[in-house]
């Protein structure tokens, strides 16, 4: 019969990548972690890790065990987090949170509300990096990250938390000077911004979705200008010389009557945003900030419903 604590230690080791990181997270010694993993391997009847002098690698058998027990492990983690919260409920949260946030979406959705988190938890210091590119959380000592893509070659759990569509806009002055397209074919006759991905790849086409029929139509990825940042697109917009793509979270905040939708029945899927947590860091503080992010998203959803 396997031991539930050993199973939780195994999962933490898979996600942290080393016995030493697991020992630090679980407040145990390296030798205790090693011994418990040996006990778990005996009870399961197979090797979970291949141990090298300065690293370890999960075996195929270990991967199979991890995948089969994933739901139970998640439940154990939630139980453990609740126990920790009860244990320290009279202690004021403290420490440092190192956080990676996406550039454009954070500008309107998260950053304006950050001080409410800081005022609520004054002993938690925030170190925030606004970067879209994936950074290894464990290697760079980050607590959590919000990304606009699913990174490759990582073991941390990922959860989708937000979707941000993109639509086309111009100014009233642009419309007076150049008119506005009535169809996607007519759009090709105008200057309009395309999308540069964070890996610097510029695809030939982007997909536009008809929100009435759900038909997906591929169009040229911009005409004349392509960017990777819709906040910068705002500056292009106010040149009154181009049609630009803006994320919903950006457009909902600008409140400019001189900005009008172009082809309002179409949208681009934009970006999904994913939350990644470092399993080797202070889970109480990480959970507090995760709850704060959920509140920001809920507030944004309510605003959308009022518009």
N, C-alpha and C positions, 0 to 999 in steps of 0.2 A: 504494500500500500504506500503510495507516494505521500510526501508531506506537503501540505498546501504552502507553507512558508518557503520551502525549497523551490516549489514551482514558481512562486513570485520572484524569488531571487534569480532563478533561471531566466525568466522573462526580462527582468531588469538588466541582467548581464547581456542578453541578446541586444537590447536597445541601447545600452551604454557602451558596449563593445569591449569591456575589460572588467576583470575582477576588482581592480583597484577603484575604478569609478563606481562600481556597484557597492563596494564596501563603504565608500564615502557617503553615497546616497542613503544606504540602509543602516548607517551608524554601526558597522561591524568591522572586524579585522579582515585583512586579506586572507589569512589562513582559515578563518571561519567560513568565508564564502567558498573557498576552494574545497574545504571538507564537506560542506553541505551539497555542493555540486557533485562530488564523488558519491555521496550517499544517494542522491537522486538518480545518478547514472546506474548505480547498482539496482535500485528499486525498479527502474524502467527497463533495464537489461540492454543498454547500449550507450555508446559514447555520445555526448551532446556537443562537445567542443574538441577541437584539435589545439593543443597548447604549444605555442612557440615561445622562445626566450623573451620576446618583448611584445607579444600579441597573442590573440586567440582567434579561431575561426569556427563558426558553427558548422556542424556536420549536417549531412542530408537528413540523418535521423533526428538531429536537433531541430531542424527546420520543420520536419513533419510533426514533431511533438508540439512545437510552438504554434503552428497553424491549427492543429486539432484542439488545443486548449485555449485558443485566443479569447473566446468569449468568457471563459471562466477566469482567465487572467485579468481581463478588463474589470470583471466584477470584484475580484480580490483587490485590485487597485482602488476602485471606488470605495470599498469598505475600509481599506487602510487609510484613505484620505479623510473619510468621515471620522474615523477614530482619532487621527492626528488633529483634526479641527476641534473635536471635543476636548482632547487632551490639553490643547493650547488656547482654548476659547477665551481665557482671561488674560492671555498675553497679547500685547499689541504687536501686530505683524511688523517685522523689520528686516533689513538686509538690502541688497541691490538686485534689481532686475535688469538684465541686459536683453533688449528686445529689438528684433528686426521687423520693420513695417514697410509696406509698399508705398511708393512715392505719391501717386496721384490720389488714390482713394483715401489714404490717411489724411491728406490735406484738409478735406471737408468732413470726413466721417469720424476720425479718431482724434487727431491732434487738438481740435478746439475743445475737447472734453477731457483731455489729459489732466488738467489741473484739478478737476473734481476728484479724480482718483488720488492724486497727490495729497489733496487736503484731507481726504478720508483716511489715508494711510501715510501720515507724515514721516514715519520712520522707514518707509521703503523708498530708496533712491532709484530713479529711473535713468538708464543709459539707453538711448534710442538711436538706432541706425536706420535711416530711410534708404533702403536698397531693394530693388526687385530681384536681383540675381541671388540664387540660393547660396547660402554660406553654411558650412557644416557646423551645426549647433554645438556638438560636443567639442570639436577641435578648437572652435573660436570662443568657447565658454559663454554661449548665448543660452538664455533661459527658454525663450520661445520666439517663433517667427510667424508672420502672416505673409504668404506668398501668393502671387497671381498665377501659379502653375504648380504642377506636381513634380518635384525634383526627382531626378534619377539617382540610383545608387545610394539610397538612404534607408535606414531601418526604423526610424521613428514613426509613430502612428500619425496619420494625417486625417483631418476632418474638414470637410467643406463647411464654411460658415457664411459665405456671402456671394451673391452674383451681382455683377455690375454691367448692365448692357450699355452699348454705345449707339448714339444717333447723330444725324447730321444737322448742322445749324449754319446760319449766316446772319449778318446784320441787316437791318432795314435799308441801310445805305447801299449795301451790296445788291440787295434785291432791286432797288431803284435803278442802279447802274447797269446791272447785267441780267436782271430777271432771275427767276428760280426754275429749276427743272421740274417737270411734272411726271417724268418717268425715269427709271434707272438708266435707260439709253440716253436720255437728254443730259443726265448727270455727267456723262463723259465729255460733254462740250464745255464743262466748267472746270476751273481750278478747284481741286478738293484734296484734303489731306488723306494719305494712306497710313498704314501701320508699320512701324519698325519694331520687331520683337526684341526682347531684352538680350537675346543671344546674337543680336545684330543682323538677324536674317530678315530679309524683306521678301515676302511671298508675292507672286505675280497677281494673285487674286484674293479677294476677301469675300466672305459670304454675308449677304443681306437676307433677312427673314421678313416675309410679309406677315404682320401680326394678325391679319384677318384670316388668311388662308394657311399660314405656317409654311408656305412655299419658300424654299431656299434658293436664292439666285446668286451666282458668282459674278462679281464685277471686278474691273481693274482695281488694283490696290493703290488708289490715289491717282491724281493727275497733276504732276508737277512738284508735289511736296509730300514727303513721308516723315513722320516723327514717332517717337516712343513715349510722348508725355502730353497728356491732354491739358495740363495746366499751361504749358507753353502754347498749346493750340489756342487758348484764350487770347493770347497776344496776337497770334496770326488772325484770329477772328476779327479783332478790333482794328485791323488794318483796312477792313471793309473791302478786301480784294480776293477773298477765298472762302470756300465752304469748308468747315472743319468738323471733325468727329469729336464729340464730348461724351464722357461717361455720364450716366444718369446722376451719380452722386455729385458731379461737378455742376451740371446744368441746374439741378434743383436748388443750388445755393447761390447762383449768380444774381438772380432777381433783376435781370436787365430787360426792360421792355423792348429795347432795340435789337434783341437777339430773337430770331424766329426759327422754328423748325423747318427743315428741308426734307421733303418726302417723308412726312411724319408717320406714314403707315409702315415704314421699314426700320429695322434695327439690326445692328450687328451684335452677336452674342457677347462681345466684349470679353470680360474675364470672370472666372470663378476664383474665389479666394479661399485659401486653405490654412488652417491653424496647425502648426507643428510644435510640440512641446519637448523639451529636453528631459528625459526620464531620470537624469542623474543630478538634477538640481532641486532646490526647495519647492516641493510640490504645492505647499500651502500658498506661497506667494504667486506661483504660476497660476494656480486656480483662481485666485482673487483677480488677477489681471485678465484671465480668460472670461470670467464672469462680467468684468467691465466691458470687454469687447462685445459680448453678447448684448449688453445693455445698449451700447452704441448702435448696433445693428438693428435691434428692436425699435429704437427711436427713429432710425432712418426709414424703416418699413412703415411706421405709423405716419411719418411725414409724406411718404409716397402715396399712401392711401388717401391723404387729404387733398392731394394735388389733382 
